[in-house]
Amino acid sequence: MTLRDHLYELKHRLGLAILGLVLGCILGFLWFQWRIGPIPSLGQLMTGPYCSLPASTRLLGEDCKLLQTQPFEAFLVQFKVGFAAGAVLTSPFWLYQVWAFIMPGLYENERKFTRIFVMLASFLFACGAVLAYYVVPKGLAVLVSFGGDQFITALTANDYISFVLVMLLIFGVSFELPLVITMLNRIGILPYRNLAKWRRGIIFVLFVFAAFATPGTDPISMIALAGAMTVLFELATQLARIHDRKKERERAADGWGDHPEDYDFSEPPESGKVNTDDVT
């Protein structure tokens, strides 16, 4: 294809992707108020964590409603939630448009790897969002418990919805960690021996990241995110270990020789000469 044809193809694919997002946004906007069969409305799902708080801590008691402080706030909240839900629901469609644009330039093995990558990325993001949805009520309960009987919880709609959406986004993106590590290991940038050497430091960084990333700064959300990321990191490390061992066996079978797993080629021996017994 010529450059002009590529630009026309890009314009076509972007147009379809934007159309899918718009339709998804409309669907999410309508879903915010209406139930879809046995599925609760999007508004009920979003206010679920707030409504799980004890009635004595809420401003309206048994009547679980968010506080609107501006005339246009309810519409903006409904639009924000509808757009986020629509983007997730229509993600297979607009991701396919991106895939269809780059696919002609990939080899067959690269196409297969990209398909697996996209499917796993969607699955991991959904798992992270589901975990966040169950963690948010616990975190809110801890946060509103401070102050004892001297405070009553009256959350504004915009602040509360933004809090929940940020939590879902942070957990979803954080769950992509094993996929990134596995991809870097596959292309040779992050071998297993480096992951094993840096394991303690990386786990410490994950806990620090969780402490700063969670918007509520409550201990339950931080521990849940850090613990989940640590488990996913360890899973990715073991996958890298299996891959590197398989790669070394293939190299040995091809006559390139083998070397111990813990041998570091970046550090020469103290004598300044490479010991051939270590690399044969």
Secondary structure as GFF3:
##gff-version 3
##sequence-region A 1 280
A	DSSP	alpha_helix	3	31	.	.	.	ID=ss1
A	DSSP	alpha_helix	42	51	.	.	.	ID=ss2
A	DSSP	three_ten_helix	55	57	.	.	.	ID=ss3
A	DSSP	alpha_helix	73	89	.	.	.	ID=ss4
A	DSSP	alpha_helix	91	102	.	.	.	ID=ss5
A	DSSP	three_ten_helix	103	105	.	.	.	ID=ss6
A	DSSP	alpha_helix	108	145	.	.	.	ID=ss7
A	DSSP	three_ten_helix	148	150	.	.	.	ID=ss8
A	DSSP	alpha_helix	157	174	.	.	.	ID=ss9
A	DSSP	alpha_helix	177	186	.	.	.	ID=ss10
A	DSSP	alpha_helix	192	197	.	.	.	ID=ss11
A	DSSP	alpha_helix	199	213	.	.	.	ID=ss12
A	DSSP	alpha_helix	219	253	.	.	.	ID=ss13
A	DSSP	alpha_helix	276	279	.	.	.	ID=ss14
###
